[in-house]
Amino acid sequence: MWTVNNARELYGIDNWGNGFFAANEKGNVVIQPTRNTTQQVDIVELIDEIENAQDLEFPVVLRFPQILEGRIDEIAGAFSNAIKELNYTATYRPVFPMKVNQRKEVFEYILKYGAKHNLGVEVGTKGELLAALALGAPKDSLIVCNGYKDEDYLKLALSVHSVYNIILVVDLYEEIYDILKYADEMGVVPRIGMRLKLFSRGSGHWVESGGDASKFGLSTSEALEIMKILKERNISKSLQLMHFHIGSQITDIRMVKSAMNEIARIYAQIRKTANVLYLNVGGGLSVDYNGSQTSMASSANYTLQEYANDVVYAIQKVCDEENVPCPTIISESGRAITAYHSMIIYKMIGKKDVKDNWFKEPLADDPIQIKDFYEDLQQVNADNYQEKYHSALQYRDELYDAFVVGNIGLEERAKGELLFRMLCRKALTFANAVGDDSEEVHEMKKTLSQKYIANFSLFQSFPDMWALDQIFPTVPLHRWNEEPTEYGTIVDITCDSDGEVKHYAGDSDGREFLALHSYKDGEDYYVGTFLLGAYQDTLGDFHNLLGSAHEVHVMVDQNDWWVCQKVEGDTCRKLLDFFNYETKDYTWDVMDRCVENNQCVNKKEHERIEAQLNKTLKGYTYFIEKVNKPTNGNGNGAVIPPTP
């Protein structure tokens, strides 16, 4: 008998959910922003509230600010535990890299919840620096300025030097001359950092961020030359920070250990001649997107506490050996802070499948393969399903060859295709009953997998899946107490073949298809994609002019949950304006062309066209469902016909 526990195992939610996501006995996904199982948000109840409010359509991005708070507390807590356990003689300060998520609302939450840990900000451009200043980073927290810097960037940072604790990190050797030049002009003694290029490299997609060929960082000789320049100017104390970064999403803890041993030794050597206060170990703290706990690209083979322990231990050990003071440790774990706080909900709006009920029994003049196919379909059972599947493969290939040379027609080809699917479906039932997970069973599932059309844009909501084959957990949000009987992949509404979720969480490589439920007449079917808080908001593009989705921000307390903020997504007008279509006079321009192209447009038709133009311009860029639909208790009904 199928239970919710079977679904939990199937979808792997206990592995990738990290305590923030689970499923209740009703079969609904629940969110636990504080990891307290008594403070849950039932996703179906939240969907009902969104539907009933009738002010936002799906897709909808959900944000849980308390997850951000919890992650900041966890990371700071892990370093605090390591410092205490190892008797480390300095402290730890978190820094949030703005490039990970520049959304104003998200950044405000992070600054608010990070204040108790004196959380700082890392910026990589003058635009990000302006954003950090606009939201009022705390005076005592660090603002680490990375990236290549022009005159405006440097002068802006130096102009607020006395108001904020700004450190200008030299990424390009020649920058040191510009920094010192503008600092002299402004009468400022700058606080300077150096980004070092390590021999050590990371692992995963961003392995090229480290090593000799990395884009950023100073060579050893360049670093020594900068120290010489500062000493000659008698401002050696300006050098306050050392920084390195070997890549985002470092999946193998051995790479972290190797890099830490190297940078700790470099720090110790430099600390003997310069009063460096901070050692910035960069980002790279991994998130286990697929829950496999391996060193594969979408996972991690270590825990947060293990990471903190290894960082602190390596620095302490080398500093003791070199007899130099330990630095204040800084980390920029932006992905680890933000990934879990965001997910997207979308509805299925259609399915591309083959209808078994279209099949007609064989006729007397049908090819022998059709008749043998049909006979095997009647006879397949638990003892012979493998044998019958092998025969089906042969019949299918013979029918295809016969069609190509013109010996059979489309009717016979269609019968063969339907018979093959029907036999696979029946054989798979017996295979599942005995727990057969062979390669042949996998191929049957691929054959039967269908395309489920969902109302979202992969390129807008989680572009790293398209660009980097990143796995983001994608699962149905309800009906977990029912056994899923279909296999398929989720495709979006863009006109692009890459707009498909091709890998699903569950094992180290990612499963090729998702177990889904059959549609019920008059019901909506909701699916969610999780762990979208890092990079996806910034990297999302406007493929097919599909814009940002609506947002709903949710909080919990001891007794209940509530929506604390709503942010409207993009309208068609907003996107057209963004691409310089100047919609202020858009309706009039289109109407003028209508008149020019058809001199017979009457007043009623003119008004109808104008009204529809205005309505569409103001509307959501995504698929908008009909208003009057039968209700199912989980929303407003469905536009999807039931599966025959």
GUSERO-60504 format. One record per residue (C-alpha): x, y, z. Coordinates in nm, 3 decimals, padded with zeros to 5 digits, m for minus. Layout:
residues N
X,Y,Z
X,Y,Z
...
This chain:
residues 644
X,Y,Z
00.000,00.000,00.000
00.133,00.340,m00.103
00.198,00.591,00.177
00.342,00.940,00.212
00.664,00.777,00.335
00.700,00.608,m00.004
00.670,00.949,m00.169
00.924,01.103,00.068
01.172,00.837,m00.035
01.085,00.863,m00.404
01.131,01.240,m00.423
01.423,01.250,m00.175
01.284,01.547,00.015
01.444,01.444,00.344
01.785,01.453,00.174
01.775,01.781,m00.020
01.520,01.959,00.200
01.769,02.017,00.485
01.486,02.030,00.737
01.315,02.324,00.563
01.088,02.114,00.340
00.885,01.805,00.421
00.548,01.640,00.350
00.253,01.595,00.583
00.013,01.304,00.613
m00.236,01.481,00.386
00.015,01.432,00.109
00.101,01.801,00.081
00.447,01.956,00.081
00.508,02.171,00.388
00.764,02.443,00.448
00.931,02.477,00.789
01.118,02.810,00.775
01.255,02.772,01.127
01.299,02.392,01.101
01.044,02.366,01.383
00.796,02.095,01.283
00.520,02.274,01.474
00.562,02.585,01.258
00.467,02.466,00.914
00.317,02.618,00.601
00.095,02.368,00.421
00.156,02.445,00.054
m00.204,02.367,m00.045
m00.339,02.611,00.213
m00.100,02.876,00.083
m00.202,02.805,m00.277
m00.567,02.838,m00.175
m00.498,03.176,m00.017
m00.319,03.299,m00.328
m00.599,03.174,m00.554
m00.876,03.315,m00.337
m00.714,03.658,m00.314
m00.742,03.679,m00.695
m00.472,03.947,m00.719
m00.186,03.726,m00.844
m00.177,03.455,m01.106
00.060,03.161,m01.117
00.354,03.110,m01.153
00.444,03.255,m00.814
00.783,03.271,m00.644
00.771,03.203,m00.270
01.028,03.354,m00.036
01.072,03.259,00.328
01.275,03.533,00.502
01.317,03.328,00.818
01.519,03.072,00.622
01.766,03.350,00.543
01.789,03.431,00.912
01.836,03.066,01.001
02.110,03.014,00.745
02.305,03.322,00.860
02.274,03.201,01.220
02.387,02.850,01.122
02.695,02.963,00.933
02.799,03.208,01.205
02.722,02.940,01.465
02.933,02.678,01.288
03.236,02.908,01.287
03.169,03.005,01.648
03.163,02.637,01.746
03.488,02.570,01.560
03.659,02.875,01.713
03.553,02.767,02.062
03.645,02.402,02.016
03.988,02.475,01.866
04.066,02.771,02.098
04.112,02.997,01.798
04.241,03.334,01.915
04.048,03.560,01.676
03.689,03.592,01.556
03.464,03.534,01.253
03.259,03.781,01.048
03.019,03.683,00.767
03.005,03.884,00.445
02.727,03.858,00.187
02.834,03.882,m00.180
02.571,04.090,m00.359
02.615,03.911,m00.691
02.443,03.606,m00.543
02.111,03.786,m00.508
02.071,04.157,m00.574
01.694,04.169,m00.520
01.624,04.466,m00.295
01.379,04.274,m00.076
01.624,03.986,m00.026
01.915,04.218,00.049
01.705,04.404,00.307
01.621,04.078,00.485
01.988,03.974,00.488
02.107,04.306,00.630
01.835,04.294,00.895
01.901,03.937,01.008
02.277,03.963,00.972
02.315,04.271,01.192
02.351,04.064,01.510
02.654,03.892,01.352
02.798,04.218,01.215
02.742,04.086,00.864
02.922,04.279,00.592
02.874,04.312,00.218
03.092,04.224,m00.080
03.039,04.425,m00.399
03.196,04.374,m00.737
03.087,04.682,m00.931
03.005,05.047,m00.866
02.638,04.961,m00.924
02.647,04.709,m00.640
02.830,04.958,m00.419
02.556,05.214,m00.485
02.295,04.952,m00.392
02.476,04.865,m00.068
02.500,05.231,00.029
02.134,05.290,m00.060
02.015,05.024,00.183
02.243,05.144,00.460
02.490,04.873,00.547
02.577,04.902,00.920
02.862,05.145,00.986
03.088,04.895,01.159
03.035,04.613,00.912
03.279,04.558,00.629
03.213,04.660,00.271
03.457,04.459,00.063
03.503,04.611,m00.284
03.610,04.350,m00.537
03.616,04.347,m00.916
03.787,04.571,m01.170
03.749,04.936,m01.073
03.728,05.252,m01.280
03.771,05.609,m01.152
03.406,05.648,m01.047
03.409,05.320,m00.854
03.730,05.410,m00.668
03.633,05.767,m00.593
03.289,05.663,m00.469
03.442,05.410,m00.231
03.705,05.655,m00.107
03.450,05.935,m00.063
03.257,05.733,00.198
03.574,05.589,00.348
03.528,05.769,00.680
03.159,05.673,00.707
03.187,05.302,00.627
03.449,05.035,00.689
03.538,04.999,00.321
03.824,04.780,00.200
03.939,04.813,m00.161
04.062,04.475,m00.280
04.326,04.488,m00.552
04.229,04.236,m00.821
04.447,04.388,m01.093
04.802,04.495,m01.008
04.775,04.834,m01.183
04.480,04.928,m00.959
04.714,05.002,m00.671
04.844,05.312,m00.850
04.492,05.446,m00.912
04.386,05.376,m00.553
04.683,05.562,m00.411
04.651,05.847,m00.662
04.284,05.919,m00.584
04.339,05.863,m00.211
04.614,06.129,m00.213
04.390,06.370,m00.404
04.110,06.320,m00.149
04.335,06.320,00.158
04.239,05.964,00.254
04.451,05.678,00.383
04.282,05.380,00.212
04.214,05.039,00.359
04.348,04.789,00.107
04.308,04.418,00.046
04.480,04.184,m00.197
04.317,03.899,m00.386
04.569,03.620,m00.427
04.577,03.368,m00.709
04.629,03.026,m00.553
04.773,02.715,m00.709
04.487,02.522,m00.547
04.164,02.481,m00.741
03.805,02.402,m00.646
03.573,02.136,m00.786
03.249,02.127,m00.982
03.124,02.371,m01.248
03.340,02.662,m01.130
03.673,02.484,m01.104
03.833,02.739,m01.340
03.788,03.011,m01.075
04.104,02.884,m00.910
04.453,02.791,m01.028
04.709,02.973,m01.239
04.466,03.050,m01.523
04.190,03.204,m01.311
04.037,03.536,m01.416
04.103,03.722,m01.090
04.386,03.745,m00.843
04.744,03.859,m00.805
05.050,03.646,m00.854
05.293,03.611,m00.566
05.538,03.854,m00.725
05.263,04.113,m00.780
05.155,04.084,m00.417
05.511,04.135,m00.298
05.550,04.438,m00.523
05.233,04.597,m00.381
05.363,04.545,m00.028
05.689,04.713,m00.134
05.499,05.014,m00.274
05.300,05.054,00.048
05.613,05.027,00.259
05.790,05.293,00.051
05.498,05.526,00.110
05.504,05.443,00.481
05.144,05.314,00.473
05.201,04.942,00.524
04.917,04.950,00.777
04.679,05.016,00.489
04.709,04.650,00.391
04.434,04.500,00.609
04.286,04.206,00.417
04.390,03.906,00.214
04.140,03.732,m00.006
04.113,03.427,m00.230
03.833,03.246,m00.409
03.867,02.909,m00.582
03.511,02.882,m00.710
03.145,02.859,m00.622
02.981,02.533,m00.513
03.295,02.348,m00.410
03.166,01.993,m00.386
03.474,01.815,m00.245
03.602,01.905,00.102
03.955,01.802,00.005
03.975,02.103,m00.225
03.879,02.332,00.063
04.148,02.183,00.285
04.414,02.218,00.016
04.328,02.583,m00.051
04.315,02.669,00.319
04.659,02.523,00.386
04.801,02.727,00.098
04.638,03.061,00.184
04.712,03.021,00.554
05.082,02.980,00.475
05.077,03.287,00.248
04.898,03.490,00.516
05.151,03.387,00.780
05.444,03.493,00.564
05.285,03.830,00.482
05.174,03.887,00.844
05.536,03.896,00.953
05.586,04.225,00.767
05.233,04.372,00.742
04.957,04.410,00.999
04.691,04.219,00.806
04.372,04.196,01.012
04.138,03.989,00.796
04.165,03.667,00.598
03.875,03.640,00.353
03.834,03.274,00.254
03.585,03.364,m00.020
03.277,03.168,m00.113
03.236,02.812,m00.230
03.042,02.661,00.062
02.831,02.409,m00.126
02.458,02.334,m00.127
02.338,01.976,m00.172
02.080,02.032,m00.446
02.016,01.666,m00.524
02.052,01.528,m00.172
02.311,01.265,m00.266
02.582,01.389,m00.026
02.850,01.322,m00.289
03.115,01.528,m00.467
02.902,01.546,m00.783
02.841,01.892,m00.929
02.499,01.945,m00.767
02.590,01.807,m00.426
02.850,01.823,m00.146
03.038,01.553,00.041
03.071,01.754,00.362
02.862,01.935,00.623
02.861,02.300,00.721
03.029,02.223,01.053
03.299,02.017,00.883
03.367,02.309,00.648
03.399,02.558,00.936
03.619,02.319,01.134
03.858,02.267,00.844
03.887,02.639,00.771
03.957,02.734,01.133
04.190,02.439,01.195
04.408,02.509,00.890
04.457,02.876,00.979
04.521,02.805,01.347
04.773,02.530,01.272
04.980,02.739,01.030
04.969,03.053,01.247
05.095,02.852,01.543
05.376,02.705,01.335
05.476,03.046,01.198
05.425,03.221,01.534
05.198,03.496,01.398
04.862,03.626,01.528
04.549,03.459,01.390
04.338,03.680,01.160
03.969,03.757,01.180
03.813,03.507,00.942
03.572,03.630,00.676
03.367,03.408,00.446
03.137,03.500,00.158
02.897,03.205,00.166
02.623,03.367,m00.041
02.489,03.050,m00.200
02.464,02.875,00.136
02.278,03.173,00.283
02.022,03.227,00.007
01.961,02.903,m00.186
01.696,02.750,00.040
01.479,03.058,00.095
01.319,03.067,m00.250
01.105,02.835,m00.465
00.855,02.868,m00.748
00.505,02.723,m00.783
00.357,02.662,m01.126
00.059,02.481,m01.272
00.037,02.220,m01.542
m00.156,02.350,m01.841
m00.131,02.053,m02.074
00.033,01.722,m02.155
00.175,01.575,m02.472
00.090,01.206,m02.461
m00.032,00.915,m02.668
m00.391,00.807,m02.604
m00.413,00.428,m02.558
m00.787,00.435,m02.626
m00.716,00.535,m02.986
m00.599,00.179,m03.052
m00.805,m00.044,m03.278
m00.780,m00.421,m03.281
m00.578,m00.580,m03.563
m00.748,m00.641,m03.895
m00.712,m00.951,m04.109
m00.480,m00.777,m04.353
m00.255,m00.617,m04.089
00.115,m00.718,m04.092
00.211,m01.025,m03.891
00.408,m00.807,m03.649
00.088,m00.623,m03.550
m00.091,m00.950,m03.480
00.204,m01.092,m03.281
00.233,m00.762,m03.095
m00.134,m00.778,m02.998
m00.110,m01.142,m02.890
00.191,m01.069,m02.668
00.004,m00.777,m02.513
m00.268,m01.015,m02.401
m00.021,m01.268,m02.264
00.233,m01.054,m02.078
00.257,m01.140,m01.705
00.494,m01.135,m01.407
00.690,m01.434,m01.537
00.743,m01.329,m01.898
00.738,m00.945,m01.905
01.110,m00.928,m01.994
01.072,m01.176,m02.279
00.767,m00.995,m02.415
00.948,m00.662,m02.394
01.236,m00.802,m02.600
00.989,m00.928,m02.862
00.822,m00.587,m02.866
01.153,m00.419,m02.948
01.193,m00.652,m03.244
00.838,m00.596,m03.371
00.880,m00.219,m03.341
01.203,m00.218,m03.542
01.061,m00.446,m03.813
00.753,m00.224,m03.854
00.971,00.087,m03.880
01.186,m00.074,m04.149
00.874,m00.182,m04.337
00.735,00.172,m04.328
01.057,00.329,m04.452
01.064,00.107,m04.763
00.693,00.163,m04.825
00.554,m00.181,m04.735
00.311,m00.049,m04.470
00.118,00.275,m04.430
00.055,00.529,m04.155
m00.235,00.333,m04.004
m00.016,00.028,m03.946
00.271,00.243,m03.816
00.036,00.411,m03.565
m00.093,00.074,m03.445
00.262,m00.046,m03.388
00.354,00.266,m03.189
00.046,00.231,m02.969
00.100,m00.141,m02.914
00.461,m00.085,m02.810
00.361,00.175,m02.551
00.075,m00.038,m02.423
00.300,m00.341,m02.382
00.567,m00.133,m02.207
00.307,00.007,m01.970
00.179,m00.341,m01.882
00.529,m00.489,m01.849
00.636,m00.200,m01.628
00.350,m00.274,m01.388
00.489,m00.622,m01.329
00.848,m00.496,m01.310
00.757,m00.241,m01.044
00.572,m00.505,m00.843
00.890,m00.713,m00.807
01.122,m00.416,m00.759
01.303,m00.459,m01.090
01.526,m00.155,m01.149
01.726,m00.291,m01.442
01.840,m00.090,m01.742
01.553,m00.237,m01.945
01.300,m00.111,m01.692
01.465,00.229,m01.711
01.423,00.225,m02.090
01.054,00.136,m02.051
01.008,00.436,m01.825
01.179,00.658,m02.079
00.947,00.526,m02.350
00.641,00.602,m02.140
00.761,00.938,m02.014
00.551,01.229,m02.134
00.593,01.604,m02.169
00.401,01.792,m01.901
00.356,02.155,m02.008
00.390,02.393,m01.715
00.321,02.766,m01.691
00.668,02.909,m01.631
00.995,02.995,m01.805
01.299,02.790,m01.715
01.523,03.063,m01.857
01.370,03.323,m01.626
01.323,03.121,m01.307
01.622,02.884,m01.293
01.856,02.954,m01.585
02.148,02.759,m01.436
01.960,02.441,m01.522
01.982,02.538,m01.890
02.331,02.688,m01.880
02.511,02.449,m01.643
02.290,02.140,m01.608
02.242,02.241,m01.245
01.986,02.023,m01.066
01.713,02.202,m00.875
01.472,01.975,m00.685
01.142,01.962,m00.876
00.844,01.772,m00.734
00.463,01.776,m00.729
00.338,01.980,m00.434
00.041,01.766,m00.335
m00.116,01.418,m00.368
00.185,01.246,m00.210
m00.057,01.007,m00.042
m00.145,00.876,m00.390
00.093,00.659,m00.589
00.217,00.843,m00.899
00.142,00.635,m01.208
00.295,00.850,m01.482
00.652,00.929,m01.583
00.743,01.251,m01.755
00.950,01.563,m01.786
00.840,01.919,m01.719
00.857,02.161,m02.013
00.798,02.535,m01.997
00.593,02.761,m02.226
00.888,02.912,m02.412
00.941,02.835,m02.780
01.274,02.670,m02.709
01.361,02.301,m02.694
01.601,02.372,m02.405
01.307,02.485,m02.191
01.275,02.145,m02.026
01.361,02.012,m01.679
01.581,01.722,m01.785
01.727,01.611,m01.451
01.554,01.558,m01.117
01.691,01.519,m00.765
01.712,01.171,m00.624
02.058,01.035,m00.699
02.407,01.163,m00.770
02.361,01.200,m01.147
02.002,01.321,m01.138
01.703,01.119,m01.260
01.593,01.167,m01.618
01.220,01.187,m01.551
00.979,01.258,m01.271
00.706,01.037,m01.126
00.378,01.227,m01.155
00.009,01.172,m01.095
m00.269,01.134,m01.348
m00.484,01.441,m01.387
m00.818,01.453,m01.212
m01.113,01.608,m01.386
m01.160,01.969,m01.272
m00.846,01.983,m01.055
m00.530,02.186,m01.081
m00.197,02.008,m01.057
00.082,02.207,m00.893
00.455,02.144,m00.918
00.735,02.331,m00.744
01.105,02.384,m00.805
01.313,02.452,m00.493
01.645,02.603,m00.379
01.634,02.893,m00.626
01.758,03.172,m00.398
02.119,03.189,m00.520
02.199,03.358,m00.853
01.875,03.263,m01.031
01.696,03.593,m00.959
01.983,03.786,m01.115
02.070,03.555,m01.405
01.714,03.502,m01.527
01.656,03.634,m01.879
01.351,03.746,m02.077
01.338,03.464,m02.333
01.017,03.504,m02.538
00.951,03.821,m02.334
00.848,03.621,m02.029
00.938,03.830,m01.726
00.983,03.804,m01.352
00.713,03.607,m01.172
00.491,03.740,m00.893
00.634,03.694,m00.543
00.474,03.604,m00.212
00.681,03.629,00.107
00.570,03.414,00.399
00.648,03.414,00.774
00.558,03.177,01.057
00.524,03.206,01.434
00.415,02.974,01.713
00.053,02.973,01.607
00.019,03.043,01.237
00.172,03.158,00.910
00.096,03.472,00.714
00.187,03.654,00.394
00.413,03.943,00.491
00.474,04.089,00.146
00.364,04.059,m00.216
00.570,04.179,m00.510
00.401,04.196,m00.849
00.579,04.038,m01.143
00.638,04.191,m01.483
00.358,04.302,m01.710
00.378,04.295,m02.088
00.399,04.675,m02.085
00.697,04.673,m01.848
00.893,04.431,m02.064
00.816,04.617,m02.385
00.933,04.939,m02.221
01.250,04.764,m02.104
01.328,04.675,m02.466
01.257,05.032,m02.580
00.917,04.977,m02.741
00.787,05.293,m02.563
00.437,05.174,m02.480
00.317,05.520,m02.380
00.179,05.565,m02.732
00.177,05.196,m02.822
m00.200,05.155,m02.845
m00.245,05.460,m03.065
00.036,05.351,m03.297
m00.112,05.003,m03.340
m00.460,05.142,m03.395
m00.330,05.381,m03.661
m00.173,05.090,m03.845
m00.498,04.893,m03.818
m00.681,05.178,m03.986
m00.413,05.212,m04.252
m00.419,04.840,m04.331
m00.797,04.809,m04.333
m00.994,05.115,m04.430
m01.319,04.941,m04.329
m01.253,04.911,m03.952
m01.579,05.021,m03.793
m01.619,05.189,m03.459
m01.718,04.872,m03.270
m01.423,04.673,m03.404
m01.191,04.967,m03.336
m01.304,04.975,m02.971
m01.266,04.599,m02.937
m00.906,04.602,m03.066
m00.815,04.897,m02.847
m00.966,04.738,m02.535
m00.782,04.410,m02.594
m00.450,04.588,m02.653
m00.482,04.778,m02.327
m00.586,04.467,m02.134
m00.295,04.261,m02.267
m00.041,04.535,m02.204
m00.145,04.552,m01.838
m00.150,04.174,m01.801
00.097,03.916,m01.673
00.350,03.786,m01.925
00.262,03.425,m01.840
m00.034,03.205,m01.932
m00.348,03.342,m01.767
m00.622,03.088,m01.703
m00.993,03.134,m01.750
m01.172,03.287,m01.453
m01.484,03.071,m01.450
m01.360,02.721,m01.379
m01.493,02.443,m01.156
m01.337,02.449,m00.810
m01.169,02.151,m00.648
m01.095,02.287,m00.303
m00.731,02.334,m00.397
m00.782,02.640,m00.612
m01.002,02.735,m00.903
m01.001,02.418,m01.110
m00.802,02.309,m01.412
m00.771,02.378,m01.779
m00.627,02.032,m01.839
m00.856,01.760,m01.974
m00.847,01.428,m01.789
m00.622,01.155,m01.921
m00.834,00.900,m02.110
